[in-house]
Amino acid sequence: HEARVPMLLTYRSVGSGTGMVEFVGDAASGFKSYNHFGSGDIPMDKAKYDTMAAKGETMVHLPFCMGPIGIFHHVPGALLTMDACLLAKIFSGLITTWDHADIKAQNPSLTVPVGQPIKVGHRTLGSSSTGGLAGYLNKTCPGSWTFGDCSTCPWPPTAGFTPVQGSPGMQAHIKDTTFSIGYLDAGHGHDFNLPEVSIPNKNGKTRTSLEAMALGGVAFAGAQAVATAVFPFDASADWSAVNLYNMPGDITWPIVLVSYLYVKKDQTATNPKTAAALKAFILRILNNHVGVVEEFGFTAPPTSVKTQTLAAAATIVYPTGMTSFVEEDETNPIGGMATNVISSKRIAFDDYQRDIMAAQILTLQATVSGLTGNGGITTQVHGSGTTNPKNWFAKAMRFMEDRSRMPMVLTYRAVGSGTGQQ
C-alpha cells in the first residue's frame, strides 16, 4: 500500500526444503525457478547448488536475520539443564525415561514418576529447526548422535516419538503433552511461555536461549562468524557447510540459525517491473526496514554481517533500463508522487486499525497483569442446594463481590436439597 502503482507480492510459508526445491526448479520446468526468490534458515544444500551450477545458474546467499533454536519441555515444576550429548541420546531414542541416570546426573533435584516415558516431538517434513538441532548435535556430540546432519531425520518408529506438523504442531505437542520435549524456533516457544531447557555453550556458560538473547548472544554468534570467516566472502559460492553451531564466546547461544534469501544473480531476463519490485523488497529486508526483525522476535545481523550482505546484493545484475524504486521516509514534495516511489506517508486503514488493536491489547495485558499481581481472582466460594434461599444468597454474594477490595467470585446453584447433599 506504500507504492503508488499496484503491486502483488506473495510468500508461501512451506519450509526451507520446499523453498529450495522451488527455487532450483526441476526437469519439468527446465530447472527454472518456480519463484522469484527463495528463503530458508539453512544454506542451499550442496546437491541443489551443484545442480544449479551445472545448468549455468549462479545464486547469492543473503543473510537477513538470525534466530536461536530452543529445546522446550513439559515436565511439571522442573528446571532442566542438558548438554549436547544428553540431548543427542534423548532425541535419538537411546534414553527413553525421565528418571534415567544420565538425566538425573545433570538434574539431581528432578522428581518424576519411576519409569516415566519421555514423549519426544519431532517434525515430519524437512525443516530448518530439525536441521538446526541435528547439525548442532552432529557437530557437538557425534558419538551419541547417529543420524548425522539431517533436516529429515530417521526418527525411531516408537510410541515415545510423536510426529508433528510445523511449529504450531510442536507448540501444541509440548503445551498439551505432559512429560514431553521438543525443539522450536525459540520465539515460538517463548510466545507460549513454554519451559525451556538450559544448555551449556562452547565456553561452558549454561543458560536458556531467552537469557542468551537478552545478552546479545545470538548477534554475537554472527559477528564471530564474520571474524572467523565462517561466512564465505563470495556470496555466490557454495555455502552448504556454513553453520553457527557452538560458536565461541561467553554469551553466545549454541544453536543459532541464519535466515537467507536465495536470489539468482542474473536477473536480466526478469520483467523489469518485477525485477524492480524484487530489488526493493530485498533492500527493505536486508536493511531491516522499520525494525521488523525484532518485531517478530528475531535478531538482526550485526553490522559486520549486514555490510557484507549488502555488498553481495549489489552484485545482482538487473535488466538494462530498469527503473528502481526509491523510498520516501522524509517528505519529498512533488518527487514523492513519482510512480517509482514507495512512500511511508501512504497509510492503509487496516494498518491504522491494527495499531489501535495492538495498543488495546497491551493495555488489556497490563490490566490482567495488575489483577494477577494483586492476587487475581483467588477468592472463590461455590455452593449448591435448596432453592428456598437462592435469592437472598445471590444478593448477599453480589454485595460481597461489589464491596470487596480484592476480586471475588461467589456462586450458588439452586438444585434442591438432595442434589446439594450429594
Helices and strands as residue ranges (DSSP letters): H 16-24, G 27-29, E 38-40, H 46-54, E 59-73, H 84-91, H 101-106, E 119-123, H 128-140, E 161-164, H 166-176, E 180-185, H 186-191, E 199-200, E 206-207, H 209-214, H 217-227, E 244-245, E 255-264, H 272-286, G 289-291, H 292-295, H 303-313, E 326-328, G 335-337, E 341-343, H 349-373, E 379-385, H 390-403, E 408-414, H 417-421
